[in-house]
């Protein structure tokens, strides 16, 4: 077996459920021996771990589309890993695979769900970002639900992130006008100057709602919702008749707990607008569009090769830094697709 037997596994477990923002106490770092693969199994060494907003939901026991993690379980997560030893006919030592190994350095797999990656095709970390789940989420949600047409205005929040950056660029590829909402001048400059967004608005600005209205003089035809909260409040009055709203995420709300906020009931007013402006507001989880994945991979690879689709990764070294990096993701401290480099390639 080629792994160094002096290696130890490091695993990060859910220690307790956060009520609001996660803290260091919600995680346990635990050392364990490197496991030995049984017949039909492979031993994986994790190279990259993807950190994604959905992990906040898995830490909570609130009912959702996926089962919550149990206390004491290894934190879930998509990973890129190297096969260190194989007793599985489909995989050889040295293969690089996309796996779902979670927040740990080593893992066993029986091969279920593993996908081989070709390091000559693209940097393997992109399988967690622009060519992975977040890129696919942007593609499927925007094109299937948002259906942008040439000349229309598409607005996306968390626009410099893994999903949002792809949404805005695909909107432009389809001939629409892309307006990005992001936190801070650096992210806004990146969207305008590097990714070619047509307009950008900083949601930290005191007059954010006015700036957004000025950036959308013809109203909004597609709003790709990643955030919720005050961003949604500013967007909603600008939606045009027949506007489409793919509801992908509500990250501004993930740390707020489950109780509804105090205040007047504004649902009747919202429903009246849905009716009178013929709005389509449609939530989705990317897995429902799984049959579009081959088409996405082909198109996205072509757009990357032609320079129409660019990406930025925010790579943090060391698995032990995952809890703090994850806290930062929920506060906008990441700049680009957040990935933990667990081991050198
Ligand atoms: P990301 O955009 O790379 O990172 C999260 C970003 O959200 C932060 O950088 C920050 O950007 C913004 N943010 C965080 N807290 C915020 C707040 N309170 N108010 C406003 N903005 C805030 O993350 P991602 O992976 O691309 O995910 C984006 C969204 O897509 C999330 O809501 C996620 O849950 C959702 N998602 C859904 C699916 C699905 O199947 N439905 C799949 C993947 C992702 P700024 O600094 O620019 O504010």
Boltz pocket constraint, residues with backbone or C-beta under 6 A from the ligand:
constraints:
  - pocket:
      binder: B
      contacts: [[A, 51], [A, 52], [A, 53], [A, 54], [A, 133], [A, 134], [A, 137], [A, 158], [A, 159], [A, 160], [A, 161], [A, 162], [A, 163], [A, 164], [A, 181], [A, 182], [A, 183], [A, 184], [A, 187], [A, 203], [A, 225], [A, 226], [A, 227], [A, 228], [A, 229], [A, 231], [A, 247], [A, 248], [A, 249], [A, 250], [A, 251], [A, 252], [A, 253], [A, 284], [A, 285], [A, 286], [A, 287], [A, 328], [A, 329], [A, 330], [A, 331], [A, 332], [A, 333], [A, 334], [A, 335], [A, 336], [A, 337], [A, 338]]
      max_distance: 6.0
